[in-house]
Amino acid sequence: MLIYYNKLLTVKAIKNILKIRGCKFYNTLNKASLLSLLNFNGAATKIQRVLRSKIMRYENCPISCDRLKYPFISFRFDGKFFYYDFKTLVDYFIKTNVFKDPLTRNDISDENIIYINTLIKYYRGSNSNKILITNSMAKNAELIIIVYCLYYMTKELNRKKNLNINEIYSNILPRVIYYIYTLKNNYTSNEVNVILNAFIHNIDSKISNITVIIDYVNSNIT
């Protein structure tokens, strides 16, 4: 049932209803604008529920078999929507660590997983430790970390005018070997070449004994 609110409501009452409905950014609005927002929100919610009821493939969550209730998550494949209970789906992903649609077995994109993470923070609080991370997301994070490590290494090297051999073999070269090993075992040759070329390009070639590092890196560029 769609309820149309009128001016008989007080400003405080309208704001309380908006708060219950999860609306935001209404504190500075006057009474007329608050009423307009409240009625617009009610109409939009009603329309969404009617549309969802028409396109929903199942009335029950396919995982828990319980009747679907808000909040829930939907995925669209081949023009059809598949709905899941929010908490049940999140727990399913955490337990299985398999990020596929439970029914169709289609892969869930990283963009959708990131969106689900924002919902986790919204409904469970920003301190929630239940965050979903796919293998590709972890891989991308690892790549970013290595790139930053190489970047700060170039800054560290460029601050030194004299680099002795002992420091190279005890400190610098082992780190370079580890980064290159990780890159070559987890990323494409093109990605590795781009990163290593950028690393060499940003090193000051006038640093004493730096050729030991440059030659080793060059030997790993294909």
N, CA, C and O of each residue as an XYZ file, in Angstrom:
888
protein
N       0.851     -1.198      0.000
C       0.000      0.000      0.000
C       0.886      1.248      0.000
O       1.850      1.335      0.760
N       0.551      2.199     -0.852
C       1.305      3.445     -0.947
C       0.635      4.507     -0.077
O      -0.532      4.841     -0.281
N       1.380      5.033      0.893
C       0.871      6.056      1.797
C       1.346      7.428      1.327
O       2.536      7.635      1.092
N       0.403      8.365      1.193
C       0.750      9.740      0.824
C       0.696     10.606      2.081
O      -0.361     10.755      2.693
N       1.831     11.171      2.458
C       1.917     11.972      3.678
C       1.589     13.433      3.375
O       1.929     13.946      2.309
N       0.924     14.099      4.326
C       0.563     15.502      4.133
C       1.166     16.381      5.230
O       1.955     15.915      6.053
N       0.784     17.650      5.228
C       1.385     18.640      6.121
C       0.949     18.505      7.581
O       1.413     19.259      8.436
N       0.068     17.556      7.870
C      -0.338     17.337      9.258
C       0.818     16.783     10.095
O       0.837     16.923     11.318
N       1.764     16.164      9.426
C       2.933     15.640     10.132
C       3.854     16.783     10.534
O       3.975     17.777      9.817
N       4.501     16.637     11.681
C       5.482     17.639     12.113
C       6.814     17.378     11.409
O       7.051     16.288     10.887
N       7.674     18.389     11.403
C       8.996     18.248     10.791
C       9.769     17.108     11.462
O      10.433     16.317     10.792
N       9.673     17.037     12.792
C      10.377     15.990     13.526
C       9.884     14.603     13.116
O      10.680     13.681     12.941
N       8.566     14.463     12.964
C       7.999     13.169     12.572
C       8.455     12.770     11.168
O       8.789     11.612     10.915
N       8.462     13.752     10.260
C       8.899     13.468      8.880
C      10.353     13.013      8.869
O      10.706     12.048      8.191
N      11.196     13.718      9.629
C      12.616     13.353      9.673
C      12.810     11.968     10.277
O      13.684     11.216      9.846
N      12.004     11.632     11.264
C      12.114     10.295     11.866
C      11.767      9.203     10.859
O      12.415      8.157     10.825
N      10.747      9.444     10.042
C      10.353      8.458      9.022
C      11.457      8.329      7.973
O      11.793      7.225      7.545
N      12.013      9.465      7.566
C      13.099      9.445      6.583
C      14.313      8.685      7.127
O      14.979      7.951      6.398
N      14.583      8.873      8.405
C      15.709      8.167      9.030
C      15.474      6.665      9.030
O      16.375      5.883      8.726
N      14.236      6.266      9.378
C      13.895      4.839      9.382
C      14.048      4.239      7.983
O      14.473      3.093      7.838
N      13.703      5.013      6.962
C      13.791      4.526      5.577
C      15.211      4.573      5.023
O      15.459      4.132      3.901
N      16.136      5.105      5.806
C      17.532      5.127      5.373
C      17.881      6.278      4.462
O      18.921      6.239      3.805
N      17.048      7.303      4.399
C      17.341      8.469      3.565
C      18.450      9.311      4.205
O      18.669      9.263      5.416
N      19.135     10.073      3.369
C      20.246     10.900      3.847
C      20.139     12.315      3.288
O      19.373     12.576      2.361
N      20.921     13.220      3.869
C      21.055     14.600      3.398
C      19.721     15.365      3.382
O      19.407     16.066      2.420
N      18.959     15.217      4.447
C      17.669     15.911      4.502
C      17.580     16.919      5.650
O      16.570     17.610      5.786
N      18.615     17.008      6.467
C      18.544     17.842      7.678
C      18.358     19.326      7.389
O      17.782     20.039      8.211
N      18.831     19.807      6.244
C      18.736     21.240      5.941
C      17.478     21.592      5.143
O      17.259     22.761      4.824
N      16.650     20.595      4.816
C      15.467     20.848      3.990
C      14.329     21.445      4.822
O      14.205     21.172      6.016
N      13.498     22.268      4.162
C      12.316     22.800      4.847
C      11.199     21.744      4.820
O      11.366     20.668      4.245
N      10.074     22.063      5.442
C       9.009     21.073      5.593
C       8.443     20.622      4.258
O       8.175     19.435      4.069
N       8.258     21.548      3.333
C       7.706     21.195      2.026
C       8.639     20.244      1.280
O       8.195     19.279      0.659
N       9.929     20.530      1.353
C      10.906     19.680      0.669
C      11.006     18.317      1.338
O      11.181     17.300      0.667
N      10.893     18.299      2.677
C      10.918     17.029      3.407
C       9.737     16.148      3.015
O       9.898     14.946      2.803
N       8.556     16.744      2.921
C       7.369     15.991      2.513
C       7.518     15.450      1.098
O       7.156     14.309      0.810
N       8.056     16.291      0.222
C       8.254     15.880     -1.166
C       9.212     14.699     -1.243
O       8.968     13.739     -1.974
N      10.310     14.776     -0.483
C      11.282     13.685     -0.458
C      10.660     12.414      0.098
O      10.878     11.329     -0.440
N       9.887     12.540      1.173
C       9.265     11.384      1.802
C       8.300     10.680      0.851
O       8.327      9.456      0.726
N       7.451     11.454      0.186
C       6.482     10.859     -0.747
C       7.164     10.293     -1.988
O       6.761      9.252     -2.506
N       8.201     10.987     -2.459
C       8.949     10.484     -3.618
C       9.622      9.165     -3.272
O       9.608      8.227     -4.069
N      10.215      9.093     -2.076
C      10.876      7.867     -1.638
C       9.883      6.719     -1.533
O      10.184      5.594     -1.933
N       8.689      7.003     -0.991
C       7.669      5.967     -0.863
C       7.204      5.446     -2.206
O       7.017      4.243     -2.392
N       7.013      6.387     -3.164
C       6.572      5.985     -4.503
C       7.642      5.176     -5.215
O       7.345      4.166     -5.851
N       8.906      5.628     -5.105
C      10.003      4.920     -5.759
C      10.159      3.514     -5.191
O      10.368      2.557     -5.938
N      10.058      3.389     -3.871
C      10.161      2.079     -3.229
C       9.045      1.146     -3.687
O       9.280     -0.036     -3.940
N       7.824      1.684     -3.793
C       6.682      0.886     -4.235
C       6.888      0.388     -5.657
O       6.651     -0.783     -5.956
N       7.333      1.287     -6.533
C       7.570      0.914     -7.937
C       8.644     -0.158     -8.030
O       8.491     -1.129     -8.771
N       9.735      0.013     -7.279
C      10.822     -0.966     -7.314
C      10.356     -2.341     -6.846
O      10.735     -3.362     -7.420
N       9.533     -2.359     -5.803
C       9.060     -3.642     -5.289
C       8.147     -4.346     -6.276
O       8.198     -5.569     -6.412
N       7.302     -3.569     -6.974
C       6.411     -4.158     -7.973
C       7.217     -4.734     -9.128
O       6.959     -5.846     -9.587
N       8.204     -3.957     -9.596
C       9.036     -4.422    -10.710
C       9.837     -5.656    -10.319
O       9.942     -6.611    -11.089
N      10.404     -5.626     -9.107
C      11.189     -6.777     -8.659
C      10.331     -8.033     -8.563
O      10.783     -9.125     -8.905
N       9.092     -7.876     -8.097
C       8.206     -9.031     -7.958
C       7.873     -9.638     -9.319
O       7.605    -10.835     -9.422
N       7.890     -8.797    -10.374
C       7.554     -9.290    -11.706
C       8.724     -9.994    -12.376
O       8.535    -10.907    -13.181
N       9.966     -9.550    -12.029
C      11.137    -10.123    -12.704
C      11.873    -11.137    -11.844
O      12.791    -11.803    -12.321
N      11.483    -11.262    -10.584
C      12.159    -12.223     -9.720
C      11.911    -13.643    -10.202
O      10.781    -14.030    -10.501
N      12.994    -14.410    -10.269
C      12.884    -15.787    -10.746
C      12.428    -16.724     -9.627
O      11.773    -17.739     -9.868
N      12.790    -16.357     -8.408
C      12.412    -17.207     -7.278
C      11.905    -16.331     -6.137
O      12.356    -15.197     -5.973
N      10.974    -16.851     -5.357
C      10.501    -16.134     -4.175
C      11.334    -16.482     -2.955
O      11.325    -15.745     -1.970
N      12.058    -17.603     -3.008
C      12.904    -18.027     -1.898
C      14.373    -17.936     -2.290
O      14.729    -18.075     -3.460
N      15.211    -17.701     -1.300
C      16.649    -17.694     -1.549
C      17.084    -19.106     -1.926
O      16.815    -20.043     -1.175
N      17.751    -19.286     -3.072
C      18.152    -20.633     -3.501
C      19.161    -21.296     -2.573
O      19.322    -22.516     -2.605
N      19.847    -20.500     -1.738
C      20.848    -21.070     -0.837
C      20.211    -21.518      0.474
O      20.358    -22.669      0.884
N      19.503    -20.598      1.127
C      18.912    -20.897      2.438
C      17.528    -21.530      2.338
O      17.065    -22.163      3.287
N      16.858    -21.362      1.180
C      15.479    -21.817      0.958
C      14.462    -21.032      1.784
O      13.282    -21.381      1.809
N      14.916    -19.965      2.464
C      13.998    -19.098      3.194
C      13.402    -18.069      2.244
O      13.991    -17.748      1.212
N      12.238    -17.559      2.601
C      11.595    -16.546      1.775
C      12.461    -15.291      1.714
O      12.972    -14.830      2.735
N      12.621    -14.747      0.526
C      13.468    -13.566      0.349
C      12.890    -12.367      1.093
O      11.685    -12.117      1.068
N      13.761    -11.652      1.740
C      13.368    -10.404      2.396
C      14.521     -9.411      2.266
O      15.672     -9.790      2.053
N      14.187     -8.166      2.398
C      15.187     -7.109      2.252
C      16.117     -7.124      3.469
O      15.647     -7.298      4.594
N      17.458     -6.940      3.261
C      18.139     -6.708      1.978
C      18.477     -8.011      1.264
O      18.750     -9.032      1.894
N      18.454     -7.952     -0.053
C      18.863     -9.097     -0.850
C      19.715     -8.608     -2.019
O      19.783     -7.409     -2.292
N      20.354     -9.538     -2.698
C      21.260     -9.223     -3.803
C      20.788     -9.965     -5.038
O      20.344    -11.110     -4.954
N      20.886     -9.311     -6.181
C      20.492     -9.967     -7.434
C      21.618     -9.887     -8.459
O      22.378     -8.919     -8.493
N      21.713    -10.913     -9.288
C      22.629    -10.944    -10.422
C      21.812    -11.188    -11.682
O      20.830    -11.930    -11.661
N      22.217    -10.565    -12.767
C      21.488    -10.722    -14.017
C      22.341    -11.487    -15.019
O      23.465    -11.090    -15.326
N      21.798    -12.580    -15.519
C      22.472    -13.383    -16.534
C      21.461    -13.750    -17.614
O      20.371    -14.244    -17.323
N      21.836    -13.503    -18.851
C      20.969    -13.830    -19.996
C      19.579    -13.217    -19.858
O      18.575    -13.836    -20.212
N      19.538    -11.998    -19.342
C      18.269    -11.280    -19.225
C      17.399    -11.702    -18.070
O      16.277    -11.213    -17.938
N      17.884    -12.607    -17.217
C      17.110    -13.071    -16.072
C      17.812    -12.692    -14.777
O      19.040    -12.703    -14.700
N      17.021    -12.353    -13.753
C      17.550    -11.977    -12.459
C      17.494    -13.160    -11.502
O      16.522    -13.915    -11.470
N      18.567    -13.300    -10.719
C      18.637    -14.344     -9.708
C      18.881    -13.666     -8.362
O      19.867    -12.952     -8.182
N      17.964    -13.901     -7.418
C      17.975    -13.176     -6.147
C      18.449    -14.076     -5.007
O      18.134    -15.264     -4.946
N      19.225    -13.456     -4.103
C      19.753    -14.177     -2.946
C      19.635    -13.319     -1.691
O      19.731    -12.093     -1.746
N      19.425    -13.988     -0.561
C      19.455    -13.274      0.710
C      20.852    -12.715      0.927
O      21.840    -13.424      0.736
N      20.944    -11.457      1.323
C      22.228    -10.763      1.440
C      23.182    -11.482      2.403
O      24.305    -11.814      2.024
N      22.744    -11.724      3.636
C      23.609    -12.346      4.634
C      24.009    -13.757      4.209
O      25.165    -14.153      4.356
N      23.048    -14.509      3.683
C      23.328    -15.889      3.280
C      24.361    -15.936      2.160
O      25.258    -16.779      2.175
N      24.236    -15.028      1.184
C      25.173    -15.021      0.060
C      26.574    -14.630      0.517
O      27.559    -15.238      0.096
N      26.666    -13.619      1.375
C      27.977    -13.195      1.880
C      28.644    -14.342      2.635
O      29.825    -14.619      2.429
N      27.889    -15.009      3.508
C      28.439    -16.145      4.261
C      28.846    -17.281      3.325
O      29.838    -17.968      3.568
N      28.075    -17.473      2.253
C      28.387    -18.512      1.262
C      29.727    -18.221      0.590
O      30.564    -19.113      0.452
N      29.928    -16.964      0.173
C      31.186    -16.584     -0.478
C      32.368    -16.732      0.477
O      33.432    -17.210      0.083
N      32.182    -16.319      1.735
C      33.275    -16.401      2.718
C      33.637    -17.860      2.998
O      34.812    -18.201      3.127
N      32.621    -18.716      3.090
C      32.868    -20.127      3.413
C      33.501    -20.881      2.253
O      34.421    -21.674      2.456
N      33.018    -20.642      1.043
C      33.501    -21.402     -0.116
C      34.700    -20.761     -0.801
O      35.515    -21.451     -1.414
N      34.806    -19.421     -0.694
C      35.835    -18.658     -1.409
C      35.728    -18.886     -2.922
O      36.718    -18.775     -3.645
N      34.533    -19.202     -3.384
C      34.254    -19.378     -4.808
C      33.272    -18.285     -5.217
O      32.134    -18.255     -4.749
N      33.719    -17.394     -6.085
C      32.901    -16.233     -6.422
C      32.185    -16.450     -7.762
O      32.464    -15.805     -8.773
N      31.250    -17.397     -7.699
C      30.402    -17.708     -8.838
C      28.949    -17.643     -8.382
O      28.647    -17.853     -7.208
N      28.052    -17.349     -9.322
C      26.641    -17.378     -8.978
C      26.276    -18.811     -8.587
O      26.521    -19.741     -9.355
N      25.693    -18.997     -7.399
C      25.404    -20.359     -6.928
C      24.521    -21.186     -7.855
O      24.634    -22.412     -7.884
N      23.643    -20.530     -8.614
C      22.745    -21.269     -9.505
C      23.318    -21.457    -10.903
O      23.381    -22.578    -11.410
N      23.738    -20.352    -11.527
C      24.186    -20.421    -12.926
C      25.649    -20.800    -13.053
O      26.089    -21.230    -14.119
N      26.420    -20.642    -11.960
C      27.860    -20.879    -11.937
C      28.613    -19.894    -12.813
O      29.766    -20.142    -13.167
N      27.988    -18.788    -13.167
C      28.687    -17.720    -13.876
C      29.588    -16.979    -12.893
O      29.249    -16.830    -11.719
N      30.743    -16.516    -13.384
C      31.657    -15.760    -12.534
C      31.034    -14.435    -12.112
O      30.376    -13.765    -12.908
N      31.245    -14.067    -10.862
C      30.823    -12.760    -10.356
C      31.986    -11.797    -10.561
O      33.097    -12.070    -10.108
N      31.749    -10.686    -11.230
C      32.831     -9.747    -11.544
C      33.375     -9.088    -10.279
O      32.687     -9.005     -9.262
N      34.624     -8.620    -10.361
C      35.225     -7.910     -9.234
C      34.425     -6.651     -8.898
O      34.333     -6.257     -7.736
N      33.846     -6.020     -9.932
C      33.038     -4.812     -9.702
C      31.841     -5.135     -8.808
O      31.500     -4.362     -7.913
N      31.205     -6.287     -9.061
C      30.070     -6.692     -8.227
C      30.511     -7.047     -6.806
O      29.804     -6.758     -5.841
N      31.678     -7.672     -6.685
C      32.190     -8.018     -5.360
C      32.511     -6.748     -4.574
O      32.240     -6.675     -3.375
N      33.079     -5.759     -5.236
C      33.388     -4.484     -4.581
C      32.096     -3.825     -4.110
O      32.046     -3.261     -3.017
N      31.043     -3.897     -4.943
C      29.746     -3.327     -4.561
C      29.169     -4.055     -3.345
O      28.611     -3.427     -2.445
N      29.306     -5.386     -3.325
C      28.824     -6.160     -2.182
C      29.587     -5.757     -0.916
O      29.011     -5.693      0.170
N      30.890     -5.484     -1.066
C      31.681     -5.039      0.085
C      31.173     -3.712      0.650
O      31.182     -3.502      1.863
N      30.729     -2.818     -0.242
C      30.168     -1.546      0.240
C      28.873     -1.790      1.013
O      28.585     -1.094      1.987
N      28.094     -2.781      0.576
C      26.868     -3.133      1.298
C      27.189     -3.755      2.661
O      26.483     -3.519      3.642
N      28.258     -4.549      2.709
C      28.676     -5.146      3.984
C      29.014     -4.044      4.981
O      28.613     -4.101      6.143
N      29.753     -3.044      4.517
C      30.123     -1.932      5.399
C      28.883     -1.147      5.823
O      28.794     -0.673      6.955
N      27.929     -1.015      4.899
C      26.719     -0.232      5.195
C      25.853     -0.940      6.236
O      25.395     -0.316      7.193
N      25.629     -2.241      6.047
C      24.714     -2.965      6.923
C      25.377     -3.522      8.180
O      24.714     -3.717      9.199
N      26.680     -3.777      8.110
C      27.355     -4.381      9.265
C      28.328     -3.430      9.952
O      28.945     -3.789     10.955
N      28.468     -2.224      9.420
C      29.368     -1.255     10.033
C      30.731     -1.265      9.370
O      31.175     -2.291      8.854
N      31.391     -0.120      9.388
C      32.683      0.027      8.709
C      33.778     -0.825      9.340
O      34.804     -1.071      8.706
N      33.579     -1.282     10.578
C      34.590     -2.090     11.258
C      34.421     -3.579     11.012
O      35.162     -4.387     11.571
N      33.461     -3.948     10.189
C      33.230     -5.367      9.922
C      34.446     -5.987      9.244
O      35.031     -5.399      8.334
N      34.820     -7.185      9.700
C      35.961     -7.883      9.096
C      35.538     -8.851      8.003
O      36.363     -9.591      7.468
N      34.251     -8.845      7.672
C      33.760     -9.717      6.606
C      33.842     -8.983      5.275
O      32.859     -8.406      4.809
N      35.023     -9.012      4.670
C      35.259     -8.376      3.379
C      35.598     -9.461      2.363
O      36.404    -10.349      2.643
N      34.984     -9.389      1.187
C      35.204    -10.385      0.141
C      36.373     -9.969     -0.743
O      36.434     -8.828     -1.202
N      37.295    -10.887     -0.979
C      38.451    -10.610     -1.836
C      38.623    -11.777     -2.791
O      38.901    -12.897     -2.364
N      38.460    -11.522     -4.076
C      38.651    -12.566     -5.087
C      40.144    -12.747     -5.354
O      40.965    -11.930     -4.939
N      40.478    -13.827     -6.050
C      41.882    -14.069     -6.387
C      42.445    -12.959     -7.260
O      43.592    -12.545     -7.085
N      41.638    -12.475     -8.201
C      42.118    -11.411     -9.078
C      42.299    -10.100     -8.327
O      43.211     -9.332     -8.630
N      41.425     -9.835     -7.336
C      41.578     -8.636     -6.521
C      42.856     -8.703     -5.695
O      43.576     -7.713     -5.571
N      43.134     -9.882     -5.128
C      44.357    -10.063     -4.345
C      45.585     -9.930     -5.230
O      46.601     -9.361     -4.831
N      45.472    -10.468     -6.449
C      46.587    -10.393     -7.392
C      46.872     -8.955     -7.786
O      48.033     -8.552     -7.863
N      45.832     -8.183     -8.036
C      46.005     -6.771     -8.390
C      46.616     -5.987     -7.234
O      47.452     -5.108     -7.446
N      46.197     -6.307     -6.012
C      46.744     -5.632     -4.834
C      48.228     -5.949     -4.683
O      49.028     -5.073     -4.353
N      48.590     -7.213     -4.927
C      49.987     -7.621     -4.840
C      50.832     -6.881     -5.867
O      51.943     -6.444     -5.566
N      50.303     -6.740     -7.082
C      51.030     -6.038     -8.135
C      51.263     -4.577     -7.758
O      52.351     -4.042     -7.969
N      50.250     -3.944     -7.205
C      50.376     -2.550     -6.779
C      51.446     -2.413     -5.708
O      52.233     -1.466     -5.731
N      51.481     -3.359     -4.764
C      52.477     -3.319     -3.691
C      53.884     -3.440     -4.251
O      54.780     -2.704     -3.838
N      54.090     -4.366     -5.193
C      55.421     -4.550     -5.779
C      55.856     -3.307     -6.543
O      57.007     -2.884     -6.443
N      54.943     -2.726     -7.301
C      55.267     -1.508     -8.052
C      55.676     -0.386     -7.104
O      56.637      0.337     -7.371
N      54.950     -0.239     -5.999
C      55.297      0.794     -5.022
C      56.651      0.500     -4.378
O      57.436      1.421     -4.149
N      56.932     -0.757     -4.086
C      58.219     -1.127     -3.493
C      59.370     -0.789     -4.435
O      60.396     -0.268     -3.998
N      59.208     -1.081     -5.716
C      60.237     -0.749     -6.696
C      60.379      0.764     -6.851
O      61.485      1.276     -7.023
N      59.267      1.464     -6.790
C      59.304      2.928     -6.897
C      60.102      3.533     -5.739
O      60.961      4.390     -5.950
N      59.813      3.079     -4.518
C      60.538      3.618     -3.367
C      61.988      3.155     -3.341
O      62.843      3.825     -2.763
N      62.272      2.010     -3.965
C      63.666      1.581     -4.072
C      64.447      2.518     -4.981
O      65.599      2.847     -4.697
N      63.823      2.948     -6.074
C      64.507      3.905     -6.964
C      64.797      5.211     -6.228
O      65.863      5.800     -6.407
N      63.860      5.663     -5.407
C      64.093      6.882     -4.625
C      65.226      6.671     -3.627
O      66.051      7.559     -3.410
N      65.254      5.481     -3.021
C      66.314      5.149     -2.060
C      67.677      5.126     -2.750
O      68.659      5.647     -2.221
N      67.728      4.521     -3.928
C      69.000      4.430     -4.663
C      69.462      5.800     -5.154
O      70.646      6.127     -5.088
N      68.512      6.596     -5.647
C      68.881      7.890     -6.223
C      69.355      8.899     -5.178
O      69.975      9.907     -5.517
N      69.065      8.624     -3.917
C      69.569      9.505     -2.849
C      71.032      9.227     -2.537
O      71.703     10.010     -1.864
N      71.516      8.082     -3.046
C      72.905      7.693     -2.750
C      73.799      7.965     -3.963
O      73.468      7.600     -5.091
N      74.898      8.592     -3.714
C      75.861      8.823     -4.792
C      76.844      7.667     -4.899
O      77.304      7.324     -5.988
N      77.157      7.073     -3.755
C      78.087      5.945     -3.725
C      77.385      4.723     -3.154
O      76.840      4.767     -2.051
N      77.401      3.654     -3.897
C      76.742      2.417     -3.489
C      77.801      1.322     -3.459
O      78.299      0.908     -4.506
N      78.145      0.855     -2.268
C      79.209     -0.152     -2.193
C      78.681     -1.546     -2.510
O      77.487     -1.817     -2.387
N      79.571     -2.401     -2.910
C      79.219     -3.748     -3.353
C      78.562     -4.556     -2.239
O      77.615     -5.300     -2.492
N      79.049     -4.418     -1.020
C      78.471     -5.167      0.100
C      76.993     -4.834      0.294
O      76.174     -5.723      0.525
N      76.659     -3.546      0.198
C      75.259     -3.132      0.359
C      74.389     -3.673     -0.767
O      73.242     -4.063     -0.548
N      74.941     -3.693     -1.959
C      74.194     -4.211     -3.109
C      73.821     -5.675     -2.895
O      72.666     -6.061     -3.079
N      74.815     -6.498     -2.501
C      74.571     -7.941     -2.395
C      73.870     -8.354     -1.097
O      73.266     -9.424     -1.026
N      73.953     -7.515     -0.090
C      73.319     -7.873      1.176
C      71.930     -7.261      1.350
O      71.121     -7.774      2.123
N      71.648     -6.168      0.637
C      70.398     -5.449      0.865
C      69.576     -5.226     -0.406
O      68.406     -5.604     -0.475
N      70.204     -4.607     -1.412
C      69.449     -4.185     -2.598
C      69.120     -5.360     -3.516
O      67.954     -5.576     -3.845
N      70.117     -6.109     -3.927
C      69.903     -7.174     -4.909
C      68.950     -8.263     -4.421
O      68.116     -8.706     -5.212
N      69.019     -8.723     -3.172
C      68.040     -9.742     -2.721
C      66.592     -9.275     -2.855
O      65.719    -10.066     -3.210
N      66.333     -8.009     -2.578
C      64.979     -7.475     -2.721
C      64.556     -7.455     -4.185
O      63.429     -7.817     -4.524
N      65.475     -7.026     -5.047
C      65.175     -6.981     -6.487
C      64.883     -8.391     -7.003
O      63.950     -8.590     -7.781
N      65.675     -9.359     -6.573
C      65.483    -10.753     -6.997
C      64.102    -11.251     -6.568
O      63.408    -11.914     -7.338
N      63.708    -10.927     -5.333
C      62.399    -11.368     -4.828
C      61.266    -10.743     -5.640
O      60.320    -11.435     -6.013
N      61.354     -9.435     -5.916
C      60.293     -8.757     -6.663
C      60.177     -9.328     -8.071
O      59.072     -9.570     -8.555
N      61.293     -9.541     -8.718
C      61.278    -10.067    -10.086
C      60.759    -11.501    -10.101
O      59.990    -11.876    -10.986
N      61.177    -12.298     -9.127
C      60.691    -13.681     -9.033
C      59.162    -13.708     -8.896
O      58.483    -14.485     -9.567
N      58.643    -12.859     -8.027
C      57.192    -12.793     -7.811
C      56.480    -12.335     -9.077
O      55.442    -12.890     -9.439
N      57.021    -11.341     -9.745
C      56.410    -10.822    -10.970
C      56.372    -11.896    -12.065
O      55.337    -12.108    -12.696
N      57.491    -12.561    -12.282
C      57.587    -13.525    -13.377
C      56.727    -14.764    -13.149
O      56.337    -15.441    -14.100
N      56.434    -15.059    -11.874
C      55.640    -16.247    -11.570
C      54.140    -15.975    -11.503
O      53.341    -16.910    -11.441
N      53.756    -14.700    -11.516
C      52.342    -14.385    -11.346
C      51.749    -13.469    -12.415
O      50.534    -13.278    -12.458
N      52.593    -12.901    -13.275
C      52.085    -11.918    -14.231
C      52.653    -12.189    -15.620
O      53.616    -12.939    -15.782
N      52.041    -11.569    -16.605
C      52.445    -11.802    -17.996
C      53.801    -11.174    -18.283
O      54.247    -10.277    -17.568
N      54.446    -11.654    -19.334
C      55.750    -11.113    -19.723
C      55.656     -9.632    -20.053
O      56.559     -8.856    -19.742
N      54.555     -9.248    -20.687
C      54.375     -7.837    -21.040
C      54.294     -6.964    -19.785
O      54.897     -5.892    -19.734
N      53.553     -7.423    -18.779
C      53.444     -6.672    -17.525
C      54.800     -6.573    -16.836
O      55.178     -5.513    -16.337
N      55.527     -7.685    -16.813
C      56.849     -7.699    -16.175
C      57.802     -6.753    -16.893
O      58.525     -5.993    -16.249
N      57.809     -6.793    -18.214
C      58.718     -5.942    -18.990
C      58.439     -4.462    -18.772
O      59.367     -3.665    -18.635
N      57.170     -4.094    -18.738
C      56.799     -2.691    -18.529
C      57.289     -2.199    -17.173
O      57.851     -1.109    -17.066
N      57.076     -3.004    -16.144
C      57.465     -2.609    -14.782
C      58.979     -2.525    -14.654
O      59.499     -1.560    -14.092
N      59.696     -3.523    -15.169
C      61.157     -3.531    -15.038
C      61.810     -2.429    -15.867
O      62.784     -1.819    -15.425
N      61.293     -2.171    -17.046
C      61.829     -1.071    -17.862
C      61.639      0.272    -17.167
O      62.525      1.126    -17.190
N      60.477      0.448    -16.550
C      60.215      1.687    -15.819
C      61.157      1.812    -14.623
O      61.632      2.903    -14.309
N      61.422      0.691    -13.962
C      62.335      0.687    -12.811
C      63.732      1.133    -13.233
O      64.329      1.994    -12.586
N      64.252      0.560    -14.303
C      65.591      0.919    -14.783
C      65.639      2.371    -15.242
O      66.595      3.094    -14.962
N      64.603      2.780    -15.944
C      64.553      4.134    -16.491
C      64.643      5.192    -15.387
O      65.182      6.278    -15.603
N      64.115      4.870    -14.212
C      64.073      5.855    -13.130
C      65.278      5.811    -12.198
O      65.359      6.591    -11.248
N      66.217      4.901    -12.464
C      67.441      4.831    -11.654
C      68.510      5.726    -12.252
O      68.707      5.734    -13.467
N      69.201      6.477    -11.411
C      70.305      7.333    -11.861
C      71.494      6.445    -12.214
O      72.089      5.819    -11.337
N      71.834      6.393    -13.481
C      72.915      5.511    -13.955
C      74.298      5.949    -13.495
O      75.269      5.212    -13.669
N      74.401      7.147    -12.906
C      75.695      7.665    -12.456
C      76.072      7.168    -11.064
O      77.187      7.415    -10.605
N      75.165      6.476    -10.389
C      75.463      5.943     -9.059
C      76.531      4.860     -9.189
O      76.443      3.987    -10.053
N      77.534      4.927     -8.326
C      78.623      3.955     -8.404
C      78.113      2.538     -8.171
O      77.315      2.292     -7.267
N      78.588      1.606     -9.002
C      78.269      0.168     -8.915
C      76.815     -0.165     -9.220
O      76.388     -1.301     -9.010
N      76.043      0.810     -9.715
C      74.629      0.556     -9.990
C      74.428     -0.397    -11.168
O      73.355     -0.973    -11.343
N      75.486     -0.550    -11.973
C      75.366     -1.439    -13.139
C      75.084     -2.885    -12.733
O      74.528     -3.652    -13.520
N      75.466     -3.262    -11.509
C      75.180     -4.616    -11.030
C      73.666     -4.842    -10.990
O      73.172     -5.892    -11.403
N      72.943     -3.844    -10.488
C      71.478     -3.934    -10.414
C      70.870     -3.845    -11.805
O      70.007     -4.647    -12.163
N      71.317     -2.877    -12.584
C      70.743     -2.661    -13.918
C      70.946     -3.879    -14.811
O      70.032     -4.284    -15.529
N      72.152     -4.469    -14.768
C      72.445     -5.637    -15.602
C      71.568     -6.824    -15.207
O      71.094     -7.562    -16.071
N      71.352     -7.006    -13.910
C      70.527     -8.135    -13.462
C      69.075     -7.931    -13.928
O      68.440     -8.866    -14.414
N      68.566     -6.726    -13.777
C      67.189     -6.452    -14.190
C      67.047     -6.641    -15.705
O      66.080     -7.242    -16.173
N      68.018     -6.123    -16.466
C      67.980     -6.266    -17.927
C      67.980     -7.727    -18.353
O      67.367     -8.086    -19.358
N      68.662     -8.563    -17.595
C      68.733     -9.993    -17.953
C      67.397    -10.696    -17.782
O      67.198    -11.804    -18.281
N      66.470    -10.034    -17.064
C      65.150    -10.631    -16.835
C      64.062    -10.003    -17.715
O      62.886    -10.345    -17.601
N      64.470     -9.086    -18.589
C      63.518     -8.484    -19.524
C      63.577     -9.276    -20.823
O      64.648     -9.437    -21.409
N      62.438     -9.765    -21.268
C      62.402    -10.594    -22.478
C      62.014     -9.776    -23.700
O      61.935    -10.314    -24.804
